[in-house]
Amino acid sequence: MRYRTLGSSDLEVSEISLGSWLTYAGGIEADQTRACTEAAFEAGINFFDTANVYGRGAAETAWGEILSAHPRDSYILATKVWGRMSEDPADQGLSPAQIAKQIDASLTRLKTDHVDLYQAHRFDPAVPIEDTIEALQKVVEQGKARYLGFSEWTPEQIRAAIDIAGPDLFVSSQPQYSMLWQAPEAEVFGLSAANGISQIVWSPLAQGVLTGKYKPGQPVPEGSRFASADMAVSKDLVYSDATLAAVQRLVPIAEQAGMSMPALALAWVLRRTEVASAITGASRPEQVHSNAAASGIELPDDLLTAVDEALGDVPVTEPTLGPNAKTGITHR
């Protein structure tokens, strides 16, 4: 496993990290969650990413039980705030009161006195950005988080925060990024790098599409991720015959290079120096080890050209953003 510095921080994160979005929030049993987490340690993964809204606390609770058995300095822990945490519509967002409430709840569930990275899960246009920034800074001042980050903010939102608080405010950006979603390359990567912000990318396997297991012209496999009604939006965006056909054209490229499709997809993401870590999910320990094996793979130029040619006319520049990502910025 190789490690990269996370933005302007002193955190050295594993190139492959373990996330808990669709799995440890209740998607798999507790013993599988434990087995995958222990497999991550075995593979050299030291970066674990979760969020308060995953299972409305279930993912944090699961990792609180498991990670607390390991020395606190043996792993880097990230969580997020923004999503709706109860049936109360007001129980969400990035207001100072909500941030103060949710960081304490997250720390309780995670059984720790601090997280290494606290991220704004999306942008909140209903709250003055100055208030959100001050509340996040207070979390750091109180020692409850070491560093701050954000997920799926637009370039305009990133610039607004930097204009107010300077380039030292954030150390990480968490966008969706893969062969099938390349939009962050246009502005977010460069803007972030210029301000000491690294990318920790989610869905580098395009929710499993880049494993090659889905075939064009065939129905969605029963029991697969895209068979779930919760994945309807993502399915509409990436699960088309044109996209699946392009992915199948990648299969011989991976085989000729002597690697699996997941390894090719993860190495492709990590080819960018702006990316500190690729967040992967896993429901079985062998998946953790397989994903971890992608660390350190360097793709030659001719292979990258072959990938571009295989993707052809498949649209790769429309990101899947949260519902508030393209709305305005509120000031005091």
N, C-alpha and C positions, 0 to 999 in steps of 0.2 A: 504494500500500500504506500502510495506517495501522498504527501501533504502539501498544502498551499496556504499562504498567509491570507487571512480574511481581511481584505481591505486595509485600512490604516491601523487595525488592531494588532495585538500581540498573539492572537489565536491562530494556531496551526491546525487546520481542519483537514480531514481525510478527503481525497478527491472523490470518493464515493461515500455518500452518507445514507443514513436510514431514516425514512419518513414514516408517518403513522396515520395518514389521511384515511384510506379506505380499509385498513387492516386492523390496527390495534385499537380503533374506536368501537370495536364490536364485530368487525367483519370476520374475524377468526377467533378461535378459542384461546383462553389464557395460556395454556401450555404451549401453543404454537407461537404466541407472542413472545413468551420467554425464550423459546428455542431460537427464534430468529434474532432476538436481541443478543443472546449469548454468542450466536454465530457471527454477529457483527464484531463483537470484541475479538473473537478468534481471527477474523479476517483483517484486523487492523483498523476497522472503522471506529472513529472516535467522535463523530459528529451525529447527533440525534436531533431531528426536527419534528416538532409537534405543534399543536395549537389548542387553545382552550375550547374552541367550538367543535373539535373533532369528537363526535359522540357526546357533545356537551359535557366535556370533562372526562369521558371514559378513557380516551387515549392517554391523557396526562396521568390519570390514576393508575393505569396499567404500568406505565413506565416508572411512576413513583415507587411502586412495589419492587420492580425489577432493578432499576438503576441504583436505588439506594443501597443495594447490596455490594456495589462497587465503590472503590475510593472516589470521592467527588472530583479529584484532579485527574482521573483517568478517562474522563469523557467531557465533551463540550455539548451543552444542552441549550436548545433554542425552542422558544414557544412564541405564540402570537396572540394578538388581541384585536377584536373588531366585531366578530360574528355574534349572532343572536344566541344567548345562552339560556333562555327560558321562553315560556309562552307569552311573557310580557314583551310587547314590541319595543319598549324602551330599554330593554336589557341588552343593549348592543351599542356599538359605535366607539368613538375615540374621544369622548368628553373626558375632562379631568376626573370626574367622579367615577366614571366607568373604568378608566384605566387604573385608578387607585384600587377599586374593588376587585378587578379581574387579576391584577398581578398578585395580590395576596391569595386569592382563590387558587391560582395556578401553582404558586409555591407550596401551598398546603397539599394539593393533589400530587405534586411532583416530589414531595418530601425533601425539600431542599430550601436553603435560605436565600438562594439566588439562582438566576439563569445566566448563562453566558451571553445570550443574545435574545433581546426582546423586540419583536417585530410588529409593526402595524400591518395587519393582515390585508387590509385594503385601505383606500383613502376614504375619509368621512367628510363630505362636503357640507354636512349639517352643522359642523363644529368649526369655529374659527381656527385656522391652521396654527395660529400663535398659541392657542390654548392647548391644542394637542401636543405641540412641540414642548411646551413647558411641562406638561404632565409626564411626558416620556422622559425628559431630562431629570425630573424629580425622582423617577424610578431608579435611575442610575445614581443620583446623588444619595439616595437612601441605601445604596448597596444591594438592591434587589435584582439588578441586572448590571452586567459589566459593559455591554455595548448594545446599540440600537440598530434596527434595520427596518425595511419595509418590503411589502410584497405587492406587485402589480400596480405600482404607481406610474402615471404617465410622465413623460419628460417635463411637462408644465408643472406638475405637482412636485416633482423632485427639485426643480429649479426654485420654486417658491419656498420650499423648506430650507434649501441651502442659502437663499438670499436672506432669510430671517436669522438662521442660526449658524451659518458657516459650514464649511466642508467637513468639519469634525463631528457633525451631528450623527451621521449614519456610517456604518461600515459595510452594510450588505444590502443587496437588492435581491428579491426572490421572484423572478418572472417565470412564466411557462416558456420553455425553450427546448426545441428538438429539431431534428431534420424536417419535421412537418410544421413547426412553428418557429420561424426565424426572425420574426418582427423585432425582438429586442436588439438585434444587431444594428438596426437603422439609427437609433438615437440613444437608447437606454445604456447600451454598453459603453459608448464613448463618453457620454455625460457622466456616468458613474465613475469610470476609470479616472477621469480628470479630477474627481473629487475624493479619491481614496476609497471608493466603494466597490466591493467585489460582488459578483453574481453567484448566488446559490440557487440553481435552477430546479424547478419542479417539472414532473412529467417528461423526463428526457427520453422515455420510451413511448411517448404519446399514448399513455394509458394502456400500454400493451400492444398497440398496433404495430410498433416497430420490432416486435419479437418475430413477426412473420406468421403468427399462428392463425390470423384471420385471412380468409381467402376470398377474392372477388367472385361475385356470383353465387356465393353460398350463404345460407342463413347464419345469423349470429349464433354461435355455439351455446347450447343451453348451459346455464350455470356460469358463463363467462361474465367478465365485468360489464360488457356492453349489453348483456341481457337484462341488466338492472334498469328499472325506470329512472333511477337517480342519475343515470349517465346519459339521459336522452339528449341533452344539449351537446355534450362532447361527442356523442355518436353522430349527430347531424353534421358536425364540423369535420371530423376526421374519418368517419366510417363510410366511405363511398367507394364504389367499384374502381374509380380512377385512382384514388389514393391507395387502395389495397393492391391494385395492379402495379403501381410504382414501387410499393414496398416489396412485392415479389421479385421485381427486377433487382432489388438490392441483395436478395438471398445469395445468388451465385457470386456476387462481389465479396460478400463476407466469407463464403466457403473457400474461394480462391485465395483469400488472405489468411486462411486458417483460423478464423474466429467465428464466434456465434453472432447472430443478429443483435442480441442485446449488447454484446461487447463492442460491435461496430457502432451502434447508436450512441453508447456512452462515450466511447473514445472520440467520436465526432464532436460531441458536446464539449469534451475536455480539451479539444484542439485549441480552443480559444483561451488565451491567457487571462482574459477578464473573468473567466469562470473559476471559482475556488472549489466548488463541490457540486456534484450532481446528486440530487435527492432521489433515492430509489425506494420502492416499496417491495415487500416480500411476505409471502404467506408460508414459505418453507425455508429451512436453513440452507438448503442447496442453492436456492435462488440468491440468497445473500452472498454466498461464496462465489457464485457465477458472476454476479454483478461486480463484486470487488475485484475480480480478475481483470476488469477493464482498465484499472488504474495502471498508468505507465505505458499503455499502448500508444504508439505514435503512428499516425496515418500518413503515408507518403502522398506527395502531390498527385500522382497519377490515380491513386485510389479515390482521393477527394474529387477529382474531375469525373471519375466514373460514377460517383454518388450523385453529383449534380446532373449528369446526363440521365441517370436512371429516374430521378425525380421528375425530369421533364417539365411538363406544364402544370404540375400539381401546385396549387396555391400554397405558399409557405409563409405569408406575411400578415395574416390576420390573426392576432392573438385572442385567446379566450380570457377576457378580463372580467373582473367582478362587476356587479350592476352599477356601482358608483364610479367606476374608473374613468369614465369620459365626461363626468359632470364637472361643474365649476368649482372654484376654490373660494371658500368663505374667509373673510378677514374680519377682525374686530371693527 
